[in-house]
Amino acid sequence: QVQLEESGPGLVKPSQTLSLTCTVSGADIATSNFFWTWIRRPPGKGLEWMGHIIYSGKTDYNPSLKSRASISSNTSKSQFTLHLTSVTHEDTATYYCAGLDPSGRFWGQGTQVTASS
């Protein structure tokens, strides 16, 4: 079964870059037909799709985050990573990684990130 786990800091200072890594088990990032995705949920708000990467390395981003977000993958480590620059308090959220496809949807447990001085 596909499993995903987020890792990274729980606290980041405003203006810094947030880096979160998703480690995938049970699927090959290089060959599987998943959209390897980052999604977040700010407190009291709904889910926000941030962007994804696919096996080829092609990425797509939420237009509202395109200038700040970057997703990369390391297939040898079975990981994909989110970098979010110029963090503000508004980036405080629970961040999830997921492998999404009509035939299978797998989510990580989520990791809480607080942007605060």
C-alpha angles and dihedrals in degrees: 000000000000114000130182131192129188122216133181143091122326092207130043129174122238113267092026128109120257114216121190126176128204118204115204126206127183096026136068112236090202096057112018123100097235129124100231099217144187118210129172139192120205116209111283093004138095131263117289121203108222105180146289146226128213134205094278093055093251112146138199129190142196103262090231090061102031094105093054108028129082129174125195135170136217106198095185089061093037090235140125124195138208121211116190115184132203094023119201135183088269089068091067104120147116107275123210133188118206144176107223131192133135088251096048139014121189127176135192120233092256131242126234116232123187122194106207141131 
